[in-house]
Structure formats: C-alpha cells, structure tokens
Amino acid sequence: MVLSLRDYGTSFLEQLFYLLLTDHDFFIGIHSILDPEYFVDESYKTLFKVVLLHFEKYHSIPSFETIRTYFAHFKKDAAKQIMTDLVLTIESNKSVEVAYIRDRTIEFCRHQALKKHMLIASRELKVGNYDQVESILMDALKKIDIEHNLDHDY
C-alpha cells in the first residue's frame, strides 16, 4: 500500500509537478484534494504550498520563473538553493508519462480521501449519527469523482 506520494519515487514526483505546472485542467481537477501532507518531503511540500497560494491569489498556475522568484525571497541561502534546484530539475523534465502520472495521482488521492472520510464516518457511526454518516459518505463520493471533474471545461 502506498502511504505517501514519495513512495512512487523522485522521478514520479518531478513528473507530477511538471504536470501540475503545465496542465491547467489536471491542476484544476486535483488541487482541491491533493494535500501538501501527501508529499512528506519538505521541499515538495513547500513547492506545492507556494503553487497553491499563488493559485488562490491570482487564479492561475505560476510559471517556473515566477516560482523561482518566490524562492529567491527565502532568507536562508541553503533553502533558497535547494528549492531553486528543484524547480530547475522539474522544469527540465522532457519525458513525462502523462497518463501514468495522472492515473496514479488520482488513484492515490481517491484512496486518501476515502480513508479520511471513512475514519470520520466510523466515529459518527459509533455515536449513532446515521444522518451525519450518510452526509460524510456522500461528500467523500463527490470529492473522489476526480475523473468527472477533469472532464469539465473550466
């Protein structure tokens, strides 16, 4: 069982970020359920948080140059260098297995959303809140319908 996106390997993460930063439809469809905690590694977590903050403020995905500008303002030189190198590595990624990356990421996010909602629902079930359980499960089903969300023209 995959516990974090790191379990897929560094190459997968680099391809995923390339896809997130270059495929607007994919980003729109998955950004709301792709939790920064799924990345585990601080550099990838930080990168995703920066991309999300930019998206929330400007309603667009930042360019690679814009991301490098954000990291240029980091106070610690070591962190600045690590993040800049990471962005350059992702940007230079010429071979992205789009279908595989999309499928694995969607599958991972769906499983994480189901686990999260099932844990919440089980707590409500223990105290007999059946209406709440139904609501939680319906919410989970809406959130994990990523394929449907990716088919929309935003």
C-alpha positions as CSV (number, residue, x, y, z in Angstrom):
1,M,0.0,0.0,0.0
2,V,1.3,3.5,-0.9
3,L,1.3,5.8,2.1
4,S,2.7,8.9,0.5
5,L,3.5,10.2,-3.0
6,R,7.1,9.8,-2.1
7,D,6.6,6.1,-2.2
8,Y,6.3,6.4,-6.0
9,G,9.9,7.8,-6.2
10,T,11.6,11.0,-7.1
11,S,11.1,10.7,-10.8
12,F,7.4,10.4,-10.3
13,L,7.3,13.5,-8.1
14,E,9.2,15.5,-10.6
15,Q,6.9,14.4,-13.4
16,L,3.8,15.1,-11.2
17,F,5.0,18.6,-10.5
18,Y,5.8,19.2,-14.2
19,L,2.2,18.1,-15.0
20,L,0.7,20.2,-12.2
21,L,2.5,23.3,-13.5
22,T,1.9,22.7,-17.2
23,D,-1.6,21.0,-17.4
24,H,-4.2,23.6,-16.3
25,D,-7.1,21.1,-16.5
26,F,-5.3,18.5,-14.4
27,F,-4.3,21.1,-11.8
28,I,-7.9,22.4,-11.5
29,G,-9.3,18.9,-11.2
30,I,-7.0,17.7,-8.5
31,H,-5.7,20.7,-6.5
32,S,-8.6,20.7,-4.0
33,I,-7.9,17.1,-2.9
34,L,-4.1,17.0,-3.3
35,D,-3.0,17.7,0.3
36,P,0.6,19.1,0.8
37,E,1.0,16.4,3.5
38,Y,0.9,13.7,0.9
39,F,4.3,14.8,-0.3
40,V,6.1,14.1,3.0
41,D,9.4,15.7,1.8
42,E,9.6,19.3,2.9
43,S,10.9,20.6,-0.4
44,Y,7.9,19.2,-2.4
45,K,5.5,20.2,0.3
46,T,6.8,23.8,0.2
47,L,6.7,23.9,-3.6
48,F,3.1,22.7,-3.6
49,K,2.1,25.2,-0.9
50,V,3.7,28.0,-3.0
51,V,1.8,26.9,-6.1
52,L,-1.5,26.7,-4.2
53,L,-1.0,30.1,-2.6
54,H,-0.3,31.7,-6.0
55,F,-3.3,29.9,-7.5
56,E,-5.6,31.1,-4.7
57,K,-4.4,34.7,-5.1
58,Y,-4.2,35.0,-8.9
59,H,-6.4,32.2,-10.1
60,S,-3.7,30.9,-12.3
61,I,-0.8,28.4,-12.1
62,P,2.5,30.2,-11.6
63,S,5.2,29.9,-14.3
64,F,8.5,28.3,-13.4
65,E,10.1,31.7,-13.5
66,T,7.5,33.0,-11.0
67,I,8.1,30.1,-8.7
68,R,11.9,30.8,-8.7
69,T,11.1,34.4,-7.9
70,Y,9.2,33.3,-4.8
71,F,12.1,31.2,-3.6
72,A,14.6,34.0,-4.3
73,H,13.0,35.7,-1.3
74,F,13.7,32.9,1.1
75,K,16.0,34.1,3.9
76,K,18.1,31.0,4.2
77,D,20.6,30.6,1.3
78,A,20.6,26.8,1.6
79,A,16.8,26.6,1.4
80,K,16.8,29.0,-1.5
81,Q,19.3,26.9,-3.4
82,I,17.5,23.6,-2.7
83,M,14.2,25.0,-3.9
84,T,15.7,26.7,-7.0
85,D,17.5,23.5,-8.0
86,L,14.3,21.5,-7.5
87,V,12.3,23.9,-9.8
88,L,15.0,23.7,-12.4
89,T,15.0,19.9,-12.3
90,I,11.3,19.8,-12.7
91,E,11.3,22.4,-15.5
92,S,13.9,20.4,-17.5
93,N,11.8,17.3,-17.3
94,K,11.3,16.4,-21.0
95,S,9.8,13.0,-20.6
96,V,6.5,12.9,-18.7
97,E,4.4,9.8,-18.7
98,V,1.2,11.8,-18.6
99,A,-1.4,9.0,-18.4
100,Y,0.5,7.1,-15.8
101,I,1.2,10.1,-13.6
102,R,-2.4,11.2,-13.8
103,D,-3.8,7.8,-13.1
104,R,-1.5,7.1,-10.1
105,T,-2.1,10.5,-8.6
106,I,-5.9,10.3,-9.0
107,E,-5.9,6.8,-7.5
108,F,-3.7,7.9,-4.6
109,C,-5.9,10.9,-3.8
110,R,-9.1,8.9,-4.1
111,H,-7.7,6.3,-1.6
112,Q,-6.6,9.0,0.8
113,A,-10.0,10.8,0.6
114,L,-11.8,7.6,1.2
115,K,-9.7,6.7,4.2
116,K,-10.1,10.1,5.7
117,H,-13.9,10.1,5.3
118,M,-14.3,6.6,6.4
119,L,-12.5,7.3,9.7
120,I,-14.7,10.3,10.3
121,A,-17.8,8.3,9.4
122,S,-16.8,5.5,11.7
123,R,-16.6,7.9,14.6
124,E,-20.1,9.2,13.8
125,L,-21.4,5.7,13.4
126,K,-20.2,4.8,16.9
127,V,-22.4,7.5,18.4
128,G,-25.4,6.7,16.2
129,N,-25.3,9.8,14.0
130,Y,-26.6,8.0,10.9
131,D,-27.6,11.1,9.0
132,Q,-24.1,12.5,9.5
133,V,-22.6,9.3,8.3
134,E,-24.6,9.4,5.1
135,S,-23.6,13.1,4.6
136,I,-19.9,12.3,5.2
137,L,-20.0,9.4,2.7
138,M,-21.9,11.4,0.1
139,D,-19.3,14.2,0.5
140,A,-16.5,11.6,0.0
141,L,-18.1,10.3,-3.2
142,K,-18.3,13.8,-4.6
143,K,-14.7,14.6,-3.8
144,I,-13.3,11.4,-5.2
145,D,-15.1,11.8,-8.5
146,I,-12.0,13.3,-9.9
147,E,-12.3,11.9,-13.4
148,H,-15.7,13.7,-13.7
149,N,-14.1,16.9,-12.5
150,L,-11.3,16.6,-15.0
151,D,-13.8,16.3,-17.9
152,H,-15.2,19.8,-17.1
153,D,-14.2,22.7,-19.2
154,Y,-13.1,25.3,-16.7
